[in-house]
Structure formats: structure tokens, C-alpha cells
Amino acid sequence: MAENTAFASSGEDAIARPISLDEEEVQSTTNLSPKEFLEHYEIDRTAEAIRSSGFKRIALQFPDELLHDAVPIFRRLRERLMEGQELYVLADTSYGSCCADEVAAQHAEADSIIHYGHACMSKTYRLPVIYVFGKKSIDLADCVERLVAALKSSSSDLPKAVVLRHDVAYTHQADTIVARLRDALAADGVSVSYTLIPNRLDPTSPTPPNEKPTTTADSNSDTFTSLTTTDDHPILYVGPPSLHLTNLLMTHSSTPVYRYDPAARSAEPDSACTNRMLMRRYAVVQQARDADVFGILVGTLGVASYLPLITHLRTLLAKAHKKSYTISVGKLNPAKLANFMEIECFVLVACPENSLIDAKDFYRPIVTPFELQIALRPEPVWTGEYVLDFDKLLARGAGLDSNANGSGNGNEDADEDEDEDPDRPMFSLVTGTYRHAKRYGDPEDSTAAAVNGSMDVVLRNQDGTVATLKDSAAGAFLQSRTFRGLETRLGMDEPGVLEQGRSGIARGYTDDHRGGG
């Protein structure tokens, strides 16, 4: 291994860096017998689904916690498949491991994906996905007893109905839990609603980027985990704390949630922290209201309707005279986003479980598309409703557009927007002062600049291309920096003598003379 220098490392850190894993997930399959291994990963069901569907190139997607079982699963599946059916292992996801990684699967030209482990159950865009959730153990009697006790202890008046939700790892026991809950609550007149989580999802028909899909019961990515009754009915949740539970609490903030943790063998109300989470998100919305330059982060390339949603966000920002950039950076980290210092706020387009980002370590706030819709309103009224589903967001946007284009109040509001003074200051709840918002893409400013012959331009590249400084957020930010890059000095210096350059790589040229120690 090459030694480290003052200017470059040997690269050993990237190989030796430890990966944080969920030890409970890792240990869940280490002591399984061969028969239990086949049942846990549903090898026979998976092989039958592949054969009956006629798939030829199948991608096996594993999270980091289950990667140690990839080779045994690969071998057992290959023994059960027909000739001409090939398997490929996806060891690293492009975005979150809960989503089907269609990007990596298409690199192998796969026509289907077998997804192992926890899944967010988002509708896919291109490829069919067969899910293998695993089978975590659970004490059924203790689960039902504690959930019923928690429900009865919370109030003297029991609700008429409750809804069962659970982590996908307990899908194999869901029917039994529902049956026992119904038996335990039948004497009190409480019904139990439940929607079975499917083990396969086929892609929806692609929607053109400039069209908004119609929202039906079958098009929502949250269909299989949605409430089958009204949102006023309490939710009984089975599973440990997770992003799925956080998503559930945020999207059903007005609904009581009682959670049973199979590992801790305890049940308790889990809605107390919802108000604190909503308050933190509302603070991020206020930061987004003060931003004039937005970066749309593409956090998924596989969830259905992500392209129409990105187009919708661009349209919203353009109507609000905000500057927007679309960026695809893969998995987020502060170092990546710190390269875009001219961007004042980021909007993350990702699956529901990966949309809520705690931006404490980031230099700029990160909001969801729903939070952006609230931030761009003249008066950010928030009733506590929270939407993360793509199709629901597009349906809301279509409803707002139809109201704005309708007769009566819609036209009056449009006239008020046209007559609004662009120089009117806005009050910031973050700084406690008034601020003047920048307006990008304003046709009046462009016309005035053309009439007055404004020379307010900025150099975009070394080819001499220029852009107006008014609509170039990056150019304006560059002009405010003290260091703007190396000077070109074209035609100012005599050309140097052509010499043989150095060969090798930057951390170890062939003519380096390292002293022996």
C-alpha cells in the first residue's frame, strides 16, 4: 500500500472505513437452519414467481445488513430456475435501500428486481418488483394483549373502529394478528380494518413529464398501507421505531397511534412527539420562505410520477419568480451539497421514507415538495396536514391551478398578484426583519434592460459566452466572491517552451525521489 503524503492519501481509508449496520438485522439470520433459511427468504415462492413470469435477467437487491446472505440465496435460487434465466446481485443502492434500485438493475439490463429486506412499497416506474420482507419473530399473544390494554387505558370511550398497520417484516403474521384483535375487541363493538401488503408490484403506465396523473385508488403509492376507514380512527402499529413509523406519524398527525415493539415487548401511545416534529418542519418552511434560489434534488429515479413532480416544482418556482436548479447527487451528504453555495434551499424529491431529512449537519435547509408548496404561498397557512405521496401532491397542485384559473375569486386573486408591488418587502420570521426578495425571470425587468441597453452581464465560460446577471444566480454569487478562479491572461504572456511533462499518477509520479527512512 502506498504511503500517505501531504497532498494525497493512499486510499486505504476508503477500503477500511467501517459501515454502520443494524445489528438486529444482521443477527436475525445468522443461526438459521437450512430449512429455516429457505422459509425466511421464501426461496421456493421467489423461484416460482420468476419461472411463471418468464423473467430472463433478474436483479437481486440486498441492503447492507443482508449482504452476507447474498451468495447462499443466489445459489439456492439458481438451482431452481430454468436454463437461460440469469441472476445478478446488486450490492450497493443508488439511493435508499428501501426503494427498488431500477438504475443499478438497468445497468445489468435486468427485466425484474427481487427486493430483500425492508421496503417503502413505492410504486415503481419501469420494472416489476418481487418483495421478500423476511420473517421476524413475534409473540402474538403478548402483542394482542398489550395493544388492547393500551387502547382501553387511553380513554374510557372506545372507538368504533381501529386500523392495523405494521412493519413489512411482520407481514407473515398479519392475518393472525388481525384475527386475534377482532376476537379480543368484538365484545366492545370495535371493528379492525386492515389492508394486506402485497409481495409484488408492477410498474404503472408512464406519465409524460408535462402531464399530471389522475389520482385513483390504484395509483397511489400509499394504497397498500393507507387507511381503509376515516383518519379519525386510532392506528395500532406493530414494529420498532423506524422511518416508516415517522412517515405514518407525520401523515396522520391528528390520529392516535399505539405502537407495539416486539423486541421490547411493550405497547404505548406514540403520538406525543408528532407535534414537536411538525414544529421543526414548520421552522424549515420559514427558512424556505426566505430563499430565492432553490435546488431540486433528485433523490429517486424509480418511484412512479417523479418526473411529473419535478416538472411541477419547476413550474411553481418559476411562477413565484424563484431560480431553480435540478441536481442529481445520489445519496446525500453535507460535503456534496456544500459545492452549491449559491443555492439557498434544497427541495428533495424522494420516496416518503427518505423525504424527511434532518438538516442539522447541512449548510442549507432541505424541504419536501409539500413544504415548498406551503412556503410559496402568500400566507403560509398550515393546518397540520402533511402529504408525501407524489400523486397526491400532483393532485393538490392540479386543484390549486384549477381554482386559480376558475371564475370569480380565482380571477380576482390573479389580478391582485399582477398588481402586487415587486418591491414590497417581506417580513422574515427567521431573522425578525424585513427583506426584499429577488425576482428571477421577471419579463418586465428583461424588457426594461433591453430598452435601457443594460450591460449588466457576466461571463459564463472561457468561450466568451455571457448571460444577464439578473437571471444568473450562480453568476451573481461568483461576482460576490473574492476568489473567482485563475486569470486567463489571454494574449498578455509569451508562450512557453514545449517540454516533456511528468508521467504517472498525482500521488506518485515516476520521477519522484522519496528519501528512504
Residue pairs with C-beta under 8 A, 6 or more apart in sequence:
1 10
1 12
2 10
2 11
2 507
2 508
3 10
4 10
5 507
7 506
7 507
8 506
8 507
9 507
10 507
19 64
21 64
21 65
22 65
24 263
25 63
25 65
25 66
25 117
26 65
26 68
28 134
28 136
29 37
29 40
29 66
29 69
29 134
32 40
37 43
37 69
37 72
38 44
38 76
39 135
40 134
40 135
41 69
41 73
41 116
41 132
41 134
42 132
43 73
43 76
43 77
43 80
44 80
45 199
46 77
46 114
46 130
46 132
47 77
47 80
47 81
49 130
49 200
50 58
50 77
50 81
50 85
50 112
50 114
50 130
51 80
51 81
51 82
51 85
53 112
53 128
55 85
55 111
55 112
56 84
56 85
56 86
56 111
57 85
57 86
57 88
57 108
57 109
57 110
57 111
57 112
58 85
58 86
58 87
58 88
58 110
58 111
58 112
58 113
58 114
59 87
59 88
59 89
59 90
59 101
59 104
59 105
59 108
59 110
59 112
59 113
59 114
60 70
60 73
60 74
60 77
60 87
60 88
60 89
60 90
60 114
60 116
61 90
61 93
61 97
61 100
61 101
61 104
61 105
61 113
61 114
61 115
61 116
62 69
62 70
62 89
62 90
62 91
62 116
62 117
63 93
63 97
63 116
63 117
63 118
64 97
65 117
66 116
66 117
66 134
67 91
70 89
70 91
73 116
74 87
74 89
77 87
78 87
81 87
88 105
88 108
88 110
90 101
90 104
90 105
90 108
90 113
92 104
93 99
93 101
93 104
94 101
94 103
94 104
94 301
94 330
94 331
95 101
95 299
95 300
95 301
95 302
95 330
95 331
95 350
95 351
95 354
96 120
96 299
96 300
96 331
96 350
96 351
96 353
96 354
97 117
97 118
98 118
98 119
98 120
98 243
98 351
98 353
98 354
99 119
99 120
99 122
99 300
99 302
99 303
99 351
99 354
100 113
100 115
100 119
100 122
100 124
100 127
100 129
100 302
101 113
101 302
102 113
102 124
102 125
102 126
102 127
102 301
102 302
103 301
103 302
105 113
105 127
106 126
106 127
110 127
111 127
112 127
112 128
112 129
112 130
113 124
113 127
113 128
113 129
113 130
114 129
114 130
114 132
115 129
115 130
115 131
115 132
116 132
116 134
117 132
117 133
117 134
118 133
118 167
118 168
118 169
118 242
118 244
119 131
119 133
119 168
120 244
120 351
120 352
120 353
120 354
121 131
121 168
121 197
121 201
121 221
121 224
121 225
122 221
122 300
122 302
122 303
122 304
122 351
122 352
123 201
123 203
123 204
123 219
123 220
123 221
123 303
123 304
123 305
124 201
124 202
124 203
124 204
124 302
124 303
124 304
125 203
125 204
125 206
125 301
125 302
125 303
125 304
125 306
126 203
126 206
126 302
127 203
127 302
128 200
128 201
128 202
128 203
129 200
129 201
130 199
130 200
131 168
131 198
131 199
131 200
131 201
132 199
133 168
133 169
133 171
133 172
133 199
134 169
135 169
135 172
136 167
136 169
136 170
136 262
137 262
138 170
138 173
138 238
138 262
139 262
139 265
140 173
140 176
140 177
140 180
141 180
142 265
143 177
143 238
143 260
143 262
143 267
144 177
144 180
144 181
144 184
145 184
146 260
146 265
146 266
146 267
147 181
147 236
147 238
147 258
147 260
147 267
148 181
148 184
148 185
149 267
150 258
150 260
150 267
150 268
150 269
151 158
151 162
151 185
151 234
151 236
151 258
152 158
152 188
154 256
154 258
154 269
158 185
158 188
158 189
158 190
159 190
159 232
159 233
159 234
160 189
160 190
160 191
160 233
161 190
161 191
161 192
161 193
161 229
161 233
162 181
162 185
162 190
162 191
162 192
162 193
162 233
162 234
162 235
162 236
163 192
163 193
163 194
163 227
163 228
163 229
163 233
163 234
163 235
163 236
164 174
164 177
164 178
164 181
164 192
164 193
164 194
164 235
164 236
164 238
165 225
165 235
165 236
165 237
165 238
165 248
166 174
166 177
166 237
166 238
166 239
167 238
167 239
167 240
167 242
167 244
167 245
168 197
168 244
169 239
170 177
170 238
170 239
170 262
171 196
171 197
171 199
174 194
174 196
174 197
175 196
177 238
178 192
178 194
181 192
181 236
182 191
182 192
185 191
185 192
192 236
193 227
193 228
193 229
193 233
194 228
195 223
195 224
195 225
195 226
195 228
196 224
197 224
197 225
198 224
203 304
204 219
204 304
204 305
207 213
207 304
207 305
207 307
207 308
208 308
209 307
209 308
209 310
209 311
210 308
210 311
211 308
212 308
212 312
212 394
212 395
212 397
212 398
213 219
213 305
213 308
213 391
213 394
214 395
215 391
215 392
215 394
215 395
217 223
219 391
220 226
220 389
220 391
220 392
221 303
221 304
221 351
221 352
221 389
221 390
221 391
222 251
222 352
222 389
222 392
227 233
227 235
227 252
231 252
231 254
231 255
232 254
232 255
233 255
234 255
234 256
234 257
234 258
235 248
235 252
235 255
235 256
235 257
235 258
236 258
236 260
237 245
237 248
237 257
237 258
237 259
237 260
237 270
238 259
238 260
238 262
239 245
239 259
239 260
239 261
239 262
240 261
240 262
240 263
241 259
241 261
243 353
243 354
243 356
244 353
245 259
245 270
246 277
246 353
246 356
247 352
247 353
247 356
247 388
248 257
249 257
249 270
249 271
249 273
249 274
249 277
250 274
250 277
250 278
250 281
250 356
250 386
250 388
251 352
251 386
251 387
251 388
253 271
253 274
253 275
253 278
253 384
253 385
253 386
254 384
255 271
256 269
256 271
257 269
257 270
257 271
258 267
258 268
258 269
258 270
259 267
259 268
259 269
259 270
260 266
260 267
261 267
278 384
278 386
281 356
281 371
281 386
282 382
284 359
284 365
284 366
284 367
284 371
285 367
285 371
285 374
285 375
285 380
285 382
286 375
286 380
286 428
286 429
286 430
287 345
287 365
287 430
288 345
288 365
288 367
288 371
288 372
288 375
289 375
289 380
289 426
289 428
289 429
290 344
290 428
290 430
290 431
290 435
291 322
291 344
291 345
291 365
292 322
292 323
292 344
292 437
292 438
292 440
292 473
293 322
293 323
293 324
293 325
293 342
293 343
293 344
293 345
293 438
293 440
293 473
294 317
294 322
294 323
294 324
294 325
294 343
294 344
294 345
294 346
294 347
294 372
295 324
295 325
295 326
295 327
295 337
295 340
295 343
295 345
295 346
295 347
295 364
296 310
296 313
296 314
296 324
296 325
296 326
296 327
296 346
296 347
296 349
297 327
297 328
297 329
297 332
297 337
297 346
297 347
297 348
297 349
297 350
297 366
298 306
298 310
298 326
298 327
298 328
298 329
298 349
299 332
299 348
299 349
299 350
299 351
299 354
299 355
300 306
300 349
300 350
300 351
300 354
301 328
303 350
303 351
303 390
304 390
304 391
305 390
305 391
305 394
306 349
306 390
308 390
308 394
309 349
309 369
309 390
309 393
309 394
310 326
310 349
312 369
312 393
312 394
312 397
313 324
313 347
313 349
313 369
313 372
314 324
314 326
316 372
316 373
316 376
316 397
317 323
317 324
317 372
317 376
318 324
318 441
320 376
321 437
321 438
321 439
321 440
321 441
321 442
322 376
322 440
323 438
323 440
323 441
323 471
323 473
325 340
325 343
325 473
327 340
329 336
329 337
330 336
332 348
332 357
332 366
334 361
334 362
334 363
337 343
337 346
337 362
337 363
337 364
338 363
341 363
341 477
342 473
342 474
342 476
342 477
342 478
343 364
343 473
344 364
345 364
345 365
345 366
345 367
346 362
346 364
346 365
346 366
346 367
347 366
347 367
347 368
347 369
347 372
348 354
348 355
348 357
348 366
348 367
348 368
349 369
352 388
352 389
355 368
355 388
356 368
357 366
359 365
359 366
367 375
368 388
369 393
370 386
370 387
370 388
370 393
373 393
373 396
373 397
373 400
374 380
374 381
374 382
387 393
387 396
403 410
404 410
404 413
404 414
422 439
422 442
422 444
423 436
425 434
425 435
425 436
426 434
426 435
426 436
426 437
427 433
427 434
427 435
428 434
428 435
439 445
440 470
440 471
440 473
441 471
442 470
445 470
446 468
446 470
446 471
448 454
449 456
449 468
449 470
454 468
456 468
456 469
456 470
457 466
457 467
457 468
457 469
458 466
458 467
458 468
458 469
458 472
458 475
458 476
458 478
458 479
459 465
459 466
460 466
460 467
460 472
460 475
462 488
467 475
469 475
469 476
469 479
478 484
502 509
502 510
502 511
503 509
503 510
503 511
504 510
504 511
504 512
